[in-house]
Amino acid sequence: MTSVHPASVESPSVPRILAKAPVQAAPRTRSLGGCRTCRSRHTKCDEARPTCQVCRNQDLVCEGYEIRLTFDVNDDHGSRCRRPLFTESMRQKMSEELTDSAEPDQLNHLLMLVDEECQEPEEDTRASFTTLRGPFGAFRLIPEQHGPVENEMPVESSPCPPPPIDSELHMDLEDVFNGDPLMESLFWDVNAAVDLHANNFFSATLSHAQDYSDDVFGLPSSIGRETFISSPEVPSSVTPLQNLAPKDAPFLLSYYKNTVITMFSPVSNKKTIWHIIHLSSAMNSLAQMTMGEWPGNAPLCTLYAILATSAFALRISAPYGSYKYWQQKAEGYTMQAQTYLKLALQDASAMVKKVKYKDLLIALLCMHTVSVYQGSQERIRSCLLDCESWIHSHGLPKTTKSRKVRLLHHCYVYLRIFHESTSVSPITASDTDADQTTPATMVSVTTNRSFRLRQWEGRLDQRMNELKDQSQGENDLHLELPGRWDPTMYPIIYGIPESFFFLLSQVTRLANEKDLSESGSSSSTLTIKQFSTRARSLENYIRTWKSPPLPTVDSVADLETQKLKQANQELIQHMLCAFHKALLIFFYRRIYDMDAAMLQDKVRQVQDELVQCDRTGDPAVRHAATFAWIAFIAGCEALDPTLQDWFSAWFEASSQRTGLGTFELASQIAHQVWERQRQPTHGMSANWPDLVREKNLTLFYA
C-alpha cells in the first residue's frame, strides 16, 4: 500500500508558492510550555502566574499549568521526587491570605510586636513558645525527653478512620483528583478531601509542617513517617495566640449596649443605629483582638472610644469606691482612642493607605461622645468640624449612599445643628465668608462652618411643600434649603420630623446674620428688609406648624413590640409639643430678643410636657440631646422661683444619672442667668446668649 504525504497533494485552487531558502531561526526566548488554554489555541503564552496575561486580555478562562516534576539528587539517600502538595488554586489562596494578613504600613509595627513578645520568653531557655503577628512569627521548640522505644512497637499501625466528608465536596474533589493521572500520582499520600475542610490553607500548612517533622519532638528515626502521621496523639508545642483585647471590654460593651445607648435617642428601639453600626464595629474589633489580629487604626479608635464612654457612664452608677477605678479606665481608654484617631487621620491624608469612609466617620462620632463626657468644648467642636470635612470630601461625592452612610450623616447633622443653635461665640474672620453655593450646585456644596444664611426665592410655606430630589435631599447636609424629603431618617432615629431640624437651622442662621450685623461686620449682606421678611416667614411657619401623623401600631406584631411602639408614640407626641414650644421661645429670644415675661406661658407649657415625658417613657431616654436642649432653652427664661427650682432639679437629676457634662453646664448657665435677672443692672434683660458670648461658653450634646 502506498502512503501519500499530505504535503505532496496540491490543491488546484491554491497557487503554488515557491519555497525560499531556509533562514536560520533565532534562538527561542521562551520555553515551549504554557497554560493549557494557550496551548490548545496555539498562541504564545507569557506564562504569568497564577493565570497568564494573554487569557486575561482575551477574557478567557486560563486552565493553568501542568505540574512538572523536579528531581533533586542526593548521594546519601538516592533520588527523591520533590512534588507540590497543593494545586495552583490552593497555593494562590495561601498567598492571598499571607498578603492580606497585614497592611503595608503595619509591617514595622507587627515586627516590633513580635520582638516585644519574644523578649520575656527568651529569658527562659527551657520552655517552648510561639508568637504570630500577621505574616511574621517566631518560635522555639525544645525537644522533649522520651524513654526508650519498646521493640514490640509496630512499625505500621492501622490508620485512624477519616472524619465524615460532605458528599458534594467529596464528589468535587473526586473529579479534580481522579480526572488527571498526574494528579493522582502526585497526591497519592494526601487526603485532600479531609485537608480542605480547613478554610485557612496557610495555617494548615504551618501546622502540618510541624507535625510531619520526624526530629522535632525527639522521635527516633526508626519510627516511620507513616506511624507518626497515623498516630492518634501528636505532641504539640504551639501556644495559643495572645489575647490583645482589654480585660474589661466585654463587660463595658455589654453596659454600653444595655444602658448607655438608651441615652442617645428619645426613641426606644431594640435595634438602633448605635447597635447596628457603632456596637457592631466595636464587637468586630474585639473579636479580632481576641484572636491576636490587628483591626486597624479607625476601628480601634471606635472600640476604645466606646469603652471610654461606657467607663465614664459607669463611674456614676458604680458602687462606692469604684469611681476612681472607672475614672482611670475611662481616661486611659480615651488616650488610646485619641492616639488611634490621630493615626487614622494620618492614614486618611496619605495616598498610600486607604481608610474606609464609614470606619473613620464612626470613629469621629464616637470620639465626639467621649469629649462630651469629658466636657472638652474645644475637642467637641474639633470632632464636629472633622466630621464635616470628611463628609464633604468623601461622603457627599458618592453617587450612591448606602443606608448606613445616610444613618451616620443624620447622626452627625443632629448633633451639629443642636451644637450650632447654642453656640453664639464671636465668629472668627475665617468663618465670615458667606457661602455662595446655589441650589444648582448643591452636589459640590462647600464647607460652611459658621452656619450662614443661604438665599432662596419664594414663600417659605410654599417651598416647604415642594419635594426635594434625591441629590438635594442627600447633599443638603445642614438643611439650608426648604423642601420636603420623604426618605429622611430623622423620624426613624430620633422620632423628630426633618422640618423641625430645618426650622432650627434656619433660626440659627438668621440669628447669626443678626449678630454679625449688630457687631458692625461688613460680611453681613442681609438688609433690614430681607431680615424682616425672613423673620416673619419663619415665625408664621413655626407658629402654624403641626406634627405629622404618627405611624399606627402594627397589630400583627408581638405584644412586647406593640407596647414599645405605643410608649414611643406617647413619648414622641409629648416631646414634639415641648420641642415646638421651645422652638418658639428660641426664635423670640434669638431673633426678636423678647422680654422673658412674655414667654412665661410657653415655659410652663414646656414644663408640663417634660413632666408627661418623664411619666410616659423610659427615664433613660429623657437624657437625649433633644430634651437637654428643650430644658435649657425654656429653663433659662423661667422667672418664677418655683419654675427655676423645678428646672434646676431636672438638670441635677439628669446629670447624676448620666454623668454627662451637658446637664451640669446647662444648669450653671441657667443659674447665672437667674442671678443676673435679680440684679438691678440687668433685670429682665438678662439672657443666655449674652452670657455664653461673654464667657465664651458653648453647650454640647451627645
C-alpha positions as CSV (number, residue, x, y, z in Angstrom):
1,M,0.0,0.0,0.0
2,T,1.4,3.4,-1.0
3,S,1.1,6.2,1.6
4,V,0.6,9.7,0.4
5,H,2.1,12.5,2.5
6,P,-0.3,15.5,2.8
7,A,2.3,17.9,1.6
8,S,2.5,16.1,-1.7
9,V,-1.1,16.8,-2.6
10,E,-1.7,20.1,-4.3
11,S,-5.0,21.8,-4.3
12,P,-5.9,23.2,-7.7
13,S,-7.5,26.3,-6.2
14,V,-4.4,27.3,-4.3
15,P,-1.5,28.8,-6.3
16,R,1.9,27.3,-5.8
17,I,4.3,29.3,-3.7
18,L,8.0,28.9,-4.4
19,A,9.9,27.9,-1.4
20,K,12.6,30.3,-0.2
21,A,16.0,29.4,1.1
22,P,16.0,28.3,4.7
23,V,16.7,31.1,7.1
24,Q,18.5,30.4,10.4
25,A,15.9,30.7,13.1
26,A,16.6,33.0,16.1
27,P,17.0,31.3,19.4
28,R,13.8,31.0,21.4
29,T,13.4,33.3,24.3
30,R,10.6,31.3,25.9
31,S,10.0,27.6,26.6
32,L,7.6,25.5,24.6
33,G,5.4,25.3,27.7
34,G,2.4,27.5,28.6
35,C,-1.1,27.2,30.0
36,R,-3.5,24.7,28.7
37,T,-5.7,27.4,27.1
38,C,-2.9,28.9,25.1
39,R,-1.5,25.6,24.0
40,S,-4.9,24.5,22.8
41,R,-5.3,27.8,20.9
42,H,-1.7,27.6,19.6
43,T,-0.9,31.0,20.9
44,K,2.2,32.3,22.7
45,C,1.7,32.3,26.4
46,D,3.6,34.7,28.7
47,E,3.4,32.0,31.4
48,A,2.4,34.5,34.1
49,R,1.3,33.1,37.4
50,P,-1.3,32.2,38.6
51,T,-3.0,33.0,35.3
52,C,-1.4,34.2,32.1
53,Q,-2.0,37.8,30.8
54,V,-3.0,36.5,27.3
55,C,-6.0,34.7,28.7
56,R,-6.9,37.7,30.9
57,N,-6.8,40.1,27.9
58,Q,-9.0,37.8,25.8
59,D,-11.5,37.2,28.7
60,L,-10.7,33.5,28.6
61,V,-10.5,31.0,31.4
62,C,-6.9,30.2,32.0
63,E,-6.7,26.4,32.7
64,G,-3.4,26.7,34.4
65,Y,-0.2,24.9,34.0
66,E,0.8,21.3,34.3
67,I,2.6,20.3,37.4
68,R,6.1,19.3,36.5
69,L,8.4,17.0,38.3
70,T,11.7,18.2,39.6
71,F,14.4,15.7,40.8
72,D,16.9,16.6,43.4
73,V,19.7,14.0,43.5
74,N,21.2,13.3,46.9
75,D,24.0,10.8,47.0
76,D,23.2,9.8,50.6
77,H,19.6,8.9,50.1
78,G,19.3,8.4,46.4
79,S,17.0,10.2,44.0
80,R,13.8,11.7,45.5
81,C,10.9,13.4,43.9
82,R,10.1,16.9,45.0
83,R,6.4,17.5,44.3
84,P,4.0,20.3,45.2
85,L,1.5,19.3,47.9
86,F,-1.2,21.8,46.7
87,T,-2.7,22.8,43.4
88,E,-2.3,26.2,41.9
89,S,-5.6,27.5,43.3
90,M,-4.7,26.3,46.8
91,R,-1.3,28.0,46.6
92,Q,-2.9,31.1,45.3
93,K,-5.3,31.2,48.2
94,M,-2.4,30.7,50.7
95,S,-0.5,33.6,49.0
96,E,-3.6,35.9,49.2
97,E,-4.1,35.0,52.9
98,L,-0.4,35.8,53.5
99,T,-0.6,39.2,51.8
100,D,-4.0,40.1,53.4
101,S,-2.8,39.3,56.9
102,A,-1.2,42.7,57.3
103,E,-1.3,46.1,55.6
104,P,1.9,47.5,54.2
105,D,2.2,50.3,56.7
106,Q,1.7,47.9,59.6
107,L,4.7,45.7,58.9
108,N,7.1,47.6,61.1
109,H,4.6,47.6,63.9
110,L,4.0,43.9,63.6
111,L,7.7,43.2,63.7
112,M,8.0,45.3,66.8
113,L,5.2,43.3,68.4
114,V,6.9,40.1,67.6
115,D,10.2,41.4,69.0
116,E,8.5,42.6,72.2
117,E,6.7,39.3,72.7
118,C,9.9,37.4,72.3
119,Q,11.8,39.3,75.0
120,E,10.3,37.6,78.0
121,P,10.2,34.0,76.6
122,E,13.8,34.4,75.6
123,E,14.9,34.5,79.2
124,D,13.6,31.0,79.9
125,T,15.6,28.9,77.5
126,R,13.9,25.7,78.7
127,A,10.4,26.5,77.5
128,S,8.9,26.5,74.1
129,F,6.9,29.4,72.8
130,T,5.3,30.6,69.6
131,T,4.1,34.0,68.6
132,L,2.4,35.1,65.4
133,R,1.6,38.6,64.2
134,G,0.3,38.8,60.7
135,P,2.8,37.1,58.3
136,F,5.6,37.2,60.9
137,G,6.2,34.8,63.7
138,A,8.8,33.4,66.0
139,F,9.0,30.1,67.9
140,R,11.3,27.9,69.9
141,L,10.8,24.2,70.1
142,I,12.5,22.3,73.0
143,P,12.9,18.6,72.2
144,E,11.0,16.5,74.7
145,Q,12.8,13.7,76.5
146,H,11.2,10.3,75.7
147,G,12.0,7.0,77.1
148,P,13.4,4.2,75.0
149,V,11.1,2.9,72.4
150,E,9.9,-0.6,73.0
151,N,10.9,-3.2,70.4
152,E,7.4,-4.5,70.2
153,M,6.1,-1.2,69.0
154,P,4.7,-1.9,65.5
155,V,6.3,0.0,62.7
156,E,3.0,0.4,60.9
157,S,-0.2,1.0,62.7
158,S,-3.7,1.0,61.4
159,P,-4.7,4.5,60.3
160,C,-7.4,6.3,62.2
161,P,-10.8,6.4,60.4
162,P,-11.2,9.6,58.5
163,P,-13.8,12.2,59.6
164,P,-17.0,12.3,57.7
165,I,-16.8,14.3,54.5
166,D,-19.5,16.3,52.9
167,S,-20.8,14.4,49.8
168,E,-20.8,17.4,47.5
169,L,-17.3,18.4,48.4
170,H,-16.2,14.8,48.1
171,M,-17.6,14.5,44.6
172,D,-15.9,17.7,43.5
173,L,-12.6,16.6,44.8
174,E,-13.0,13.2,43.2
175,D,-13.5,15.0,39.9
176,V,-10.3,17.0,40.4
177,F,-8.0,14.3,41.6
178,N,-9.3,11.4,39.5
179,G,-9.6,13.3,36.3
180,D,-5.9,13.6,35.8
181,P,-3.5,10.6,36.2
182,L,-0.7,13.0,37.0
183,M,-2.6,14.5,39.9
184,E,-3.3,11.0,41.2
185,S,0.4,10.1,41.1
186,L,1.4,13.3,42.8
187,F,-1.2,13.4,45.6
188,W,-1.3,9.7,46.3
189,D,-0.5,10.3,50.0
190,V,-2.5,13.5,50.6
191,N,-6.0,13.1,51.9
192,A,-7.2,16.3,50.2
193,A,-10.8,15.9,50.9
194,V,-10.1,16.0,54.6
195,D,-7.4,18.7,54.5
196,L,-9.6,21.0,52.5
197,H,-12.1,21.2,55.4
198,A,-9.8,23.9,56.8
199,N,-10.5,27.4,55.5
200,N,-7.1,28.7,56.2
201,F,-4.7,26.8,54.0
202,F,-1.7,28.7,55.1
203,S,-2.3,27.9,58.8
204,A,-2.9,24.3,57.9
205,T,0.4,24.2,56.0
206,L,2.3,25.5,59.1
207,S,0.7,23.0,61.4
208,H,1.4,20.1,59.0
209,A,4.9,21.2,58.6
210,Q,5.5,20.9,62.3
211,D,3.6,17.7,62.6
212,Y,5.4,16.0,59.8
213,S,8.9,16.7,61.1
214,D,10.4,13.4,62.4
215,D,13.0,15.0,64.6
216,V,11.1,18.0,66.1
217,F,9.9,16.1,69.1
218,G,12.9,13.9,69.5
219,L,11.3,10.8,68.0
220,P,13.8,8.2,66.9
221,S,14.5,7.8,63.2
222,S,13.5,4.2,63.4
223,I,9.8,5.2,63.7
224,G,8.5,5.6,60.2
225,R,6.6,8.7,58.9
226,E,3.5,6.6,58.3
227,T,3.5,5.7,62.0
228,F,3.8,9.3,63.1
229,I,1.1,10.6,60.8
230,S,-1.4,7.8,61.8
231,S,-0.8,8.2,65.5
232,P,-3.9,9.5,67.2
233,E,-1.9,11.5,69.7
234,V,0.6,14.0,68.4
235,P,2.5,16.2,70.9
236,S,2.3,19.9,70.2
237,S,4.3,22.8,71.5
238,V,2.2,25.6,69.8
239,T,1.0,28.0,72.4
240,P,-2.3,29.9,72.0
241,L,-2.3,33.3,70.3
242,Q,-2.0,36.2,72.7
243,N,-5.3,38.0,73.5
244,L,-4.8,41.7,72.8
245,A,-8.3,42.7,73.9
246,P,-8.7,44.8,77.1
247,K,-9.9,42.7,80.0
248,D,-12.9,44.9,80.8
249,A,-14.0,45.1,77.2
250,P,-16.8,42.5,77.3
251,F,-18.4,44.0,80.4
252,L,-18.1,47.6,79.2
253,L,-19.5,46.7,75.8
254,S,-22.5,45.0,77.5
255,Y,-23.1,48.1,79.7
256,Y,-22.8,50.3,76.6
257,K,-25.4,48.1,74.8
258,N,-27.9,47.9,77.6
259,T,-27.6,51.3,79.3
260,V,-25.5,53.9,77.5
261,I,-27.2,53.6,74.1
262,T,-30.6,54.4,75.6
263,M,-29.4,58.0,76.4
264,F,-28.6,58.9,72.8
265,S,-32.1,58.9,71.3
266,P,-35.5,59.7,72.7
267,V,-36.9,56.7,70.9
268,S,-36.7,53.2,72.5
269,N,-35.9,50.5,69.9
270,K,-34.4,47.1,70.1
271,K,-32.0,47.9,67.2
272,T,-30.8,51.5,66.9
273,I,-28.0,53.0,64.8
274,W,-25.7,52.5,67.7
275,H,-26.5,48.8,67.9
276,I,-26.2,48.3,64.1
277,I,-23.1,50.4,63.4
278,H,-21.2,51.6,66.4
279,L,-21.5,48.5,68.6
280,S,-21.1,46.1,65.7
281,S,-17.8,47.8,64.7
282,A,-16.6,47.5,68.3
283,M,-17.5,43.9,68.6
284,N,-15.7,43.0,65.4
285,S,-12.6,44.8,66.6
286,L,-12.8,43.0,69.9
287,A,-13.1,39.6,68.2
288,Q,-10.1,40.4,66.0
289,M,-8.0,41.4,69.0
290,T,-9.1,38.3,70.9
291,M,-7.6,36.3,68.1
292,G,-4.4,38.3,68.1
293,E,-5.2,40.3,65.0
294,W,-4.9,44.0,64.2
295,P,-8.3,45.6,63.3
296,G,-6.9,48.9,62.0
297,N,-6.5,52.4,63.5
298,A,-10.0,53.7,62.8
299,P,-11.8,50.6,64.2
300,L,-9.5,50.6,67.2
301,C,-10.4,54.2,67.9
302,T,-14.1,53.3,67.8
303,L,-13.5,50.4,70.2
304,Y,-11.5,52.4,72.8
305,A,-13.9,55.4,72.4
306,I,-16.9,53.2,73.2
307,L,-15.0,51.6,76.1
308,A,-14.2,55.1,77.4
309,T,-17.8,56.2,77.0
310,S,-19.1,53.2,78.9
311,A,-16.5,53.6,81.7
312,F,-17.4,57.3,82.0
313,A,-21.1,56.4,82.4
314,L,-20.4,53.5,84.7
315,R,-18.4,55.6,87.2
316,I,-21.6,57.3,88.2
317,S,-23.7,54.2,88.9
318,A,-20.8,52.1,90.2
319,P,-20.7,51.2,93.9
320,Y,-18.8,53.4,96.3
321,G,-15.1,53.1,95.9
322,S,-15.2,52.1,92.2
323,Y,-15.5,55.7,91.0
324,K,-11.7,56.2,90.9
325,Y,-11.1,52.9,89.1
326,W,-13.6,53.6,86.3
327,Q,-12.4,57.1,86.0
328,Q,-8.8,55.9,85.5
329,K,-10.0,53.3,83.0
330,A,-12.0,55.9,81.1
331,E,-9.1,58.3,80.9
332,G,-6.7,55.5,79.7
333,Y,-9.1,54.3,77.0
334,T,-9.6,58.0,75.9
335,M,-5.9,58.4,75.4
336,Q,-5.7,55.3,73.4
337,A,-8.6,56.3,71.3
338,Q,-7.1,59.7,70.6
339,T,-3.8,58.0,69.6
340,Y,-5.5,55.8,67.1
341,L,-7.7,58.6,65.8
342,K,-4.5,60.6,65.0
343,L,-3.1,57.6,63.2
344,A,-6.4,57.1,61.3
345,L,-6.4,60.8,60.2
346,Q,-2.8,60.4,59.1
347,D,-3.8,57.3,57.1
348,A,-6.7,59.3,55.6
349,S,-4.4,62.1,54.5
350,A,-1.8,59.8,53.0
351,M,-2.2,58.5,49.4
352,V,-0.7,55.0,50.1
353,K,-3.1,53.9,52.9
354,K,-6.8,53.9,52.1
355,V,-9.2,54.3,55.1
356,K,-12.8,53.1,54.9
357,Y,-15.2,56.0,54.9
358,K,-17.6,54.6,57.4
359,D,-14.8,53.5,59.8
360,L,-13.4,56.9,60.2
361,L,-16.8,58.6,60.4
362,I,-17.8,56.2,63.2
363,A,-14.6,56.9,65.0
364,L,-15.1,60.7,64.8
365,L,-18.6,60.4,66.1
366,C,-17.6,58.1,69.0
367,M,-14.7,60.5,69.9
368,H,-17.3,63.3,70.0
369,T,-19.3,61.4,72.6
370,V,-16.2,60.8,74.7
371,S,-15.4,64.5,74.5
372,V,-18.9,65.3,75.7
373,Y,-18.3,63.1,78.8
374,Q,-15.0,64.9,79.4
375,G,-16.7,68.3,78.9
376,S,-14.0,69.5,76.4
377,Q,-15.6,72.1,74.3
378,E,-12.6,72.5,72.0
379,R,-12.4,68.8,71.2
380,I,-16.2,68.6,70.7
381,R,-16.2,71.3,68.0
382,S,-13.0,69.8,66.5
383,C,-14.7,66.4,66.1
384,L,-17.7,68.0,64.5
385,L,-15.6,70.0,62.1
386,D,-13.6,66.9,61.2
387,C,-16.8,65.0,60.6
388,E,-18.0,67.8,58.3
389,S,-14.7,67.9,56.3
390,W,-14.7,64.1,56.0
391,I,-18.3,64.0,54.8
392,H,-17.9,66.8,52.3
393,S,-14.7,65.4,50.8
394,H,-15.6,61.7,50.8
395,G,-19.3,61.2,51.6
396,L,-21.2,63.7,49.5
397,P,-19.4,63.0,46.2
398,K,-20.7,59.4,46.4
399,T,-23.4,59.0,43.8
400,T,-25.0,56.1,45.7
401,K,-25.1,56.4,49.5
402,S,-25.8,53.2,51.5
403,R,-28.3,53.1,54.3
404,K,-25.6,53.0,56.9
405,V,-23.8,56.0,55.4
406,R,-27.1,58.0,55.4
407,L,-27.7,57.0,59.1
408,L,-24.3,58.3,60.0
409,H,-24.9,61.5,58.2
410,H,-28.2,62.1,60.0
411,C,-26.5,61.3,63.3
412,Y,-23.8,64.0,62.6
413,V,-26.3,66.7,61.5
414,Y,-28.5,66.0,64.6
415,L,-25.5,66.8,66.8
416,R,-24.2,69.7,64.7
417,I,-27.5,71.6,64.5
418,F,-28.1,71.4,68.2
419,H,-24.5,72.5,68.8
420,E,-24.7,75.5,66.5
421,S,-28.0,76.6,67.9
422,T,-26.5,77.4,71.3
423,S,-23.1,78.4,70.0
424,V,-23.1,82.1,69.9
425,S,-19.4,82.8,70.5
426,P,-17.8,85.5,68.4
427,I,-17.4,84.4,64.8
428,T,-13.8,84.4,63.6
429,A,-12.6,86.1,60.5
430,S,-12.1,82.7,58.7
431,D,-15.8,81.9,59.3
432,T,-17.3,85.1,57.9
433,D,-17.1,84.2,54.3
434,A,-20.7,83.8,53.0
435,D,-21.5,80.5,51.3
436,Q,-22.1,81.3,47.6
437,T,-23.3,77.8,46.7
438,T,-26.6,77.8,44.8
439,P,-29.2,75.1,44.7
440,A,-27.9,74.1,41.3
441,T,-24.5,73.3,42.7
442,M,-25.8,71.5,45.7
443,V,-23.8,68.4,45.0
444,S,-20.5,70.2,45.4
445,V,-21.6,72.2,48.5
446,T,-18.6,73.7,50.3
447,T,-17.9,73.7,54.0
448,N,-19.9,76.3,55.8
449,R,-18.6,76.3,59.4
450,S,-20.4,79.4,60.6
451,F,-23.9,78.4,59.6
452,R,-24.6,81.5,57.5
453,L,-27.9,82.2,55.8
454,R,-28.5,80.9,52.3
455,Q,-30.6,82.9,49.8
456,W,-33.6,81.2,48.2
457,E,-36.6,82.6,46.5
458,G,-40.4,82.1,47.2
459,R,-42.5,81.9,50.2
460,L,-41.4,79.5,53.0
461,D,-44.8,77.8,53.3
462,Q,-44.9,77.0,49.6
463,R,-41.3,76.0,49.4
464,M,-41.7,73.6,52.3
465,N,-44.3,71.7,50.4
466,E,-42.0,71.1,47.4
467,L,-40.4,67.8,47.1
468,K,-36.6,67.6,47.0
469,D,-34.9,65.3,44.6
470,Q,-32.5,62.7,45.8
471,S,-29.4,64.8,45.2
472,Q,-30.7,67.7,47.2
473,G,-32.2,65.6,49.9
474,E,-28.9,63.7,50.5
475,N,-26.5,66.5,49.9
476,D,-28.3,69.4,51.7
477,L,-26.4,68.3,54.7
478,H,-27.1,71.2,57.1
479,L,-30.7,71.7,55.9
480,E,-30.1,75.1,54.2
481,L,-32.8,74.8,51.6
482,P,-36.6,74.5,52.2
483,G,-38.4,71.5,50.9
484,R,-39.7,68.1,51.9
485,W,-37.7,64.9,51.5
486,D,-39.7,61.8,52.4
487,P,-36.8,59.3,52.7
488,T,-35.4,61.3,55.6
489,M,-34.2,59.2,58.6
490,Y,-34.7,61.6,61.4
491,P,-38.1,60.2,62.4
492,I,-36.6,56.7,62.4
493,I,-33.6,57.6,64.6
494,Y,-34.9,60.3,66.8
495,G,-38.6,60.4,66.3
496,I,-38.4,64.1,65.1
497,P,-39.6,65.3,61.6
498,E,-36.9,66.8,59.4
499,S,-38.9,70.0,59.2
500,F,-38.2,70.7,62.9
501,F,-34.4,70.5,62.2
502,F,-34.8,72.7,59.2
503,L,-36.6,75.4,61.2
504,L,-34.0,75.2,64.0
505,S,-31.2,75.5,61.4
506,Q,-32.9,78.5,59.7
507,V,-33.5,80.3,63.0
508,T,-29.8,79.7,64.0
509,R,-28.6,81.1,60.6
510,L,-30.8,84.1,60.8
511,A,-29.7,84.8,64.3
512,N,-26.0,84.6,63.2
513,E,-26.7,87.2,60.5
514,K,-28.3,89.4,63.1
515,D,-25.3,89.1,65.4
516,L,-22.9,90.0,62.5
517,S,-25.0,93.0,61.6
518,E,-25.1,94.2,65.2
519,S,-21.4,93.8,65.6
520,G,-20.7,96.0,62.6
521,S,-19.2,93.3,60.5
522,S,-19.1,94.1,56.8
523,S,-19.6,90.5,55.9
524,S,-23.3,90.6,56.7
525,T,-25.1,91.1,53.3
526,L,-28.6,90.9,54.7
527,T,-30.6,94.1,54.6
528,I,-33.2,95.1,57.1
529,K,-36.0,94.4,54.7
530,Q,-34.6,90.9,53.9
531,F,-34.2,90.2,57.6
532,S,-37.7,91.3,58.4
533,T,-39.2,89.2,55.5
534,R,-37.3,86.1,56.5
535,A,-38.1,86.6,60.2
536,R,-41.9,86.9,59.6
537,S,-42.0,83.9,57.3
538,L,-40.1,81.8,59.9
539,E,-42.3,83.0,62.7
540,N,-45.6,82.3,60.8
541,Y,-44.4,78.8,59.8
542,I,-43.2,77.9,63.3
543,R,-46.5,79.1,64.9
544,T,-48.7,77.2,62.5
545,W,-46.5,74.1,62.4
546,K,-48.4,70.9,63.1
547,S,-47.0,67.5,63.9
548,P,-47.3,64.9,61.1
549,P,-49.5,61.9,61.9
550,L,-47.6,59.2,63.7
551,P,-47.5,55.7,62.2
552,T,-50.1,53.3,63.5
553,V,-49.1,50.4,65.7
554,D,-48.9,47.1,63.8
555,S,-51.5,44.7,65.3
556,V,-49.6,41.7,63.9
557,A,-46.5,42.4,65.9
558,D,-46.0,40.7,69.3
559,L,-47.3,42.1,72.5
560,E,-43.9,43.4,73.6
561,T,-43.3,45.2,70.3
562,Q,-46.8,46.7,70.4
563,K,-46.2,48.1,74.0
564,L,-42.8,49.5,72.9
565,K,-44.3,51.3,69.9
566,Q,-47.2,52.6,71.9
567,A,-44.9,54.0,74.5
568,N,-42.8,55.6,71.8
569,Q,-45.8,57.2,70.2
570,E,-47.0,58.8,73.5
571,L,-43.5,59.9,74.3
572,I,-42.9,61.4,70.8
573,Q,-46.2,63.2,71.0
574,H,-45.3,65.0,74.2
575,M,-41.7,65.6,73.1
576,L,-42.8,67.3,69.9
577,C,-45.2,69.5,71.8
578,A,-42.3,70.5,74.1
579,F,-40.0,70.9,71.2
580,H,-42.5,73.2,69.4
581,K,-42.9,75.5,72.4
582,A,-39.1,75.6,73.0
583,L,-38.5,76.4,69.3
584,L,-40.8,79.4,69.6
585,I,-39.0,80.5,72.8
586,F,-35.7,80.1,70.9
587,F,-37.0,82.2,68.0
588,Y,-38.2,85.0,70.1
589,R,-35.0,85.1,72.2
590,R,-32.5,84.9,69.3
591,I,-34.4,86.9,66.6
592,Y,-36.5,89.5,68.5
593,D,-34.8,89.4,71.9
594,M,-38.2,89.4,73.5
595,D,-38.7,90.2,77.2
596,A,-38.7,87.0,79.3
597,A,-42.0,88.0,81.0
598,M,-43.8,87.5,77.6
599,L,-42.5,83.9,77.4
600,Q,-43.7,82.5,80.7
601,D,-46.7,80.8,79.3
602,K,-44.6,78.8,76.9
603,V,-42.1,78.0,79.6
604,R,-44.9,76.4,81.7
605,Q,-46.1,74.5,78.7
606,V,-42.7,73.1,78.2
607,Q,-42.5,72.1,81.9
608,D,-45.9,70.3,81.6
609,E,-44.8,68.4,78.5
610,L,-41.5,67.3,80.1
611,V,-43.4,66.0,83.1
612,Q,-45.5,63.9,80.8
613,C,-42.4,62.7,79.1
614,D,-41.0,61.6,82.4
615,R,-44.2,59.7,83.2
616,T,-44.6,58.1,79.8
617,G,-41.3,56.8,78.5
618,D,-38.2,55.1,79.9
619,P,-36.4,57.5,82.3
620,A,-33.2,57.0,80.4
621,V,-34.4,58.4,77.1
622,R,-35.1,61.8,78.6
623,H,-31.4,62.4,78.7
624,A,-31.1,62.6,74.9
625,A,-29.9,65.8,73.4
626,T,-33.4,66.8,72.4
627,F,-34.6,67.0,76.0
628,A,-31.4,68.7,77.1
629,W,-31.9,71.4,74.5
630,I,-35.6,71.8,75.3
631,A,-35.0,72.2,79.1
632,F,-32.1,74.6,78.6
633,I,-34.0,76.9,76.2
634,A,-37.1,77.0,78.4
635,G,-35.3,76.9,81.8
636,C,-33.1,80.0,81.1
637,E,-36.3,82.0,80.5
638,A,-38.0,80.9,83.8
639,L,-38.8,83.8,86.1
640,D,-40.9,82.2,88.8
641,P,-38.7,80.7,91.6
642,T,-40.9,77.6,91.5
643,L,-40.2,77.1,87.9
644,Q,-36.5,77.7,88.4
645,D,-36.3,75.2,91.2
646,W,-38.0,72.6,89.0
647,F,-35.6,73.0,86.1
648,S,-32.7,73.1,88.5
649,A,-33.8,69.7,90.0
650,W,-34.3,68.4,86.5
651,F,-30.8,69.3,85.4
652,E,-29.3,67.9,88.6
653,A,-31.2,64.5,88.3
654,S,-30.1,64.1,84.7
655,S,-26.5,64.9,85.5
656,Q,-26.4,62.4,88.3
657,R,-28.0,59.6,86.1
658,T,-25.8,60.1,83.1
659,G,-22.6,61.7,84.1
660,L,-22.8,64.0,81.1
661,G,-21.3,67.4,81.4
662,T,-24.2,68.8,79.3
663,F,-26.7,69.0,82.1
664,E,-24.2,70.4,84.6
665,L,-23.1,73.2,82.2
666,A,-26.7,73.9,81.3
667,S,-27.6,74.2,85.0
668,Q,-24.7,76.6,85.6
669,I,-25.7,78.9,82.7
670,A,-29.3,78.9,83.8
671,H,-28.4,79.7,87.4
672,Q,-26.1,82.6,86.3
673,V,-29.0,83.9,84.1
674,W,-31.4,83.8,87.0
675,E,-28.9,85.5,89.2
676,R,-28.5,88.3,86.7
677,Q,-32.2,88.7,86.5
678,R,-32.3,89.5,90.2
679,Q,-29.7,92.3,89.8
680,P,-30.9,95.8,89.2
681,T,-28.3,96.4,86.5
682,H,-29.7,93.6,84.3
683,G,-33.2,92.8,85.4
684,M,-35.4,91.1,82.8
685,S,-32.9,91.9,80.0
686,A,-30.6,89.2,81.2
687,N,-30.5,86.3,78.7
688,W,-28.4,83.3,78.0
689,P,-27.0,84.4,74.5
690,D,-25.2,87.4,76.1
691,L,-23.9,85.3,79.0
692,V,-22.4,82.5,76.9
693,R,-20.9,85.0,74.4
694,E,-19.4,87.0,77.3
695,K,-17.9,83.9,78.9
696,N,-17.1,82.1,75.6
697,L,-19.2,79.0,76.5
698,T,-20.8,76.5,74.2
699,L,-23.4,74.0,75.2
700,F,-22.7,70.5,73.9
701,Y,-24.8,67.4,73.3
702,A,-24.4,63.6,73.0
